Amino acid sequence: MALRNHSLPNTLNVQLKMAFRSHSYRRLTLQLLNQFVNMYSARRKISKAEDASLTDMEELVTEALFDLEHTNQELQSDLKDLYIDSAAPIDVGDRKTVVVHTPYRLRKAFRKIHVRLVRELEKKFSGKNVILIATRRTLRPPKKGSAVQRPRNRTLTAVHEAMLEDIVLPAEIVGKRARYRHDGSKIMKVFLDPKERNNTEYKLDSFAAVYKKLSGKDVVFEYQVTEA
């Protein structure tokens, strides 16, 4: 009997350990399942095919959009039907800028929430600037003698101009001036409306770097001086 009495605590201890392990296993399984479901659900926030792999940055951005859609009351209704085309980091000095390309047909919907969305994304990507650009594609010039005309908004010049307007949002471009360096190279000075200075001044270097990366053109930004 003594042996039996001494064995009871050991048996109970083993059972408790097994129960604890079983509970821990179930909890871990649920956590992994939730992560998988969230990743799968976040996948709908990008237009890439299901079998196409996402970059690390695209996974971060889609998960951030999915999270905002379900936790941010200010944005959730607007984000419900919005998604992106791609996302990529660009180095600007000692910090990175996240460039997010959005579908052209959704550009107005993204502009509607631009300030709020960029603010929330920059909170999630601490230390990084976020720039939203609508995806635009150029068309080659028609062959000589062709009856088909190329729409003006599909020319390289028009696409670059529209891209620049997207990059500086929410600021508006109020003037441009071309300058030539001593070596003959060209640089464009762009004047911005100072009304949005507080929302844009901290990322002027990012504006210039992103435009240079995407267009190959040099640009500097200044705010229009208003007379007192």
Buried (B, 14 or more C-beta within 10 A) or exposed (E): EEEEEEEEEEEEEEEEEEEEEEEEEEEEEEEEEEEEEBBEBBBEBBBBEEEEEBEEBBBBBBBBBBBBBEEBEEBEEBBEEBBBBBBBBBEBEEEBBBBBBBBEEBBEBBBEBBEBBBEBBBEBBEEBBBBBBBBBEBEEEEEEEEEEEBEEEEBEEBBBBBBBBBBBBEBEBEEEEEEEEEEEEEBBBBBBBBBBEEBBEEBBBBBBBBBEBBBEEBBEBEBEEEEE
